[in-house]
Amino acid sequence: MSIPAERQDLRLMRAMFSTIAPRYDFITRIFSYGMDRRWKRRGVQMANLPERATVLDLASGTGDFSRLVVERCPQAKSIAVDLTERMLRLAHERGIRDAVCADATVLPFPEHTFDCVFIGYGLRNFPDLNAALREIERVTRPGGLLVTLDFFLPANPVLRQLYVGYLYAQGGFWGLLLHGRPRIYTYIPDSLRSFVSIQDFADRLRSFGYASVKARGFIFGGIGLHWAAKTENPGQVAAP
Ligand SMILES: C[S@@+](CC[C@H](N)C(=O)[O-])C[C@H]1O[C@@H](n2cnc3c(N)ncnc32)[C@H](O)[C@@H]1O
């Protein structure tokens, strides 16, 4: 997928993720204290997918959610979508066959295609989160699910400062060690600083036509899993 010249934000995003792609899985384990797989597996379990579910793994990176979905439901079909071709090549090497290069705000699928959309650590990276949520809601069938795992700002202001500071220190250390570039992983706290708390994100999902939103926090609210069912009558909800 070629990115229009005026979308400098997407170009920079793709360039950054192309650089870190080969180390991405390793660094994810570090930043999640080895808990990442457990959280994602929990996200998939709680989704309670139908046997032959059609699933979107959005901002898939190397395709963790797709692998966990097929591990749990071997007859399910999971499509990995990512902006960064290099991430999708790694996903392909790791057994993901259905992969599409696209921007989260312009998904090449008809409306009501998916039983469930999974997003691991993607939300904060979308330049226009509201546009991405509208597009995700469009491609999800009524009653279908959105499951997200991401970093969030802890609700407690002291913990928030400590957590963001810690992520800068951690990112700087690993960036210097692995790439000789201390700022390469500080995109995590950079994007987090202007993000929201677990509770605020749950409220935003409700305003986008999702009912029965459930959330679970880890690491003092610094990581959150959300499950949200799209309302059966989406026409009745006015998304912002
Ligand atoms: C932090 S990685 C997450 C990878 C994987 N989902 C996981 O759970 O580990 C974020 C991914 O989002 C992708 N991404 C960033 N902006 C995007 C956009 N606008 N549309 C689609 N993918 C995007 C990046 O290319 C990157 O692979």
The ligand as an ORCA input file, in Angstrom:
! r2SCAN-3c Opt
* xyz 0 1
  C       2.979     -1.693     18.726
  S       2.680     -2.589     17.264
  C       1.494     -3.815     17.746
  C       1.689     -5.172     17.114
  C       0.789     -6.291     17.599
  N      -0.606     -5.990     17.397
  C       1.005     -6.680     19.033
  O       0.035     -6.848     19.733
  O       2.129     -6.864     19.444
  C       1.687     -1.423     16.456
  C       1.428     -1.766     14.999
  O       0.464     -0.826     14.505
  C       0.754     -0.598     13.153
  N       0.076      0.652     12.775
  C       0.389      1.909     13.175
  N      -0.475      2.788     12.632
  C      -1.346      2.068     11.888
  C      -2.462      2.415     11.077
  N      -2.852      3.691     10.934
  N      -3.128      1.413     10.441
  C      -2.733      0.118     10.570
  N      -1.685     -0.258     11.325
  C      -1.001      0.693     11.970
  C       2.272     -0.535     13.108
  O       2.767     -0.753     11.822
  C       2.653     -1.650     14.105
  O       2.897     -2.866     13.470
*
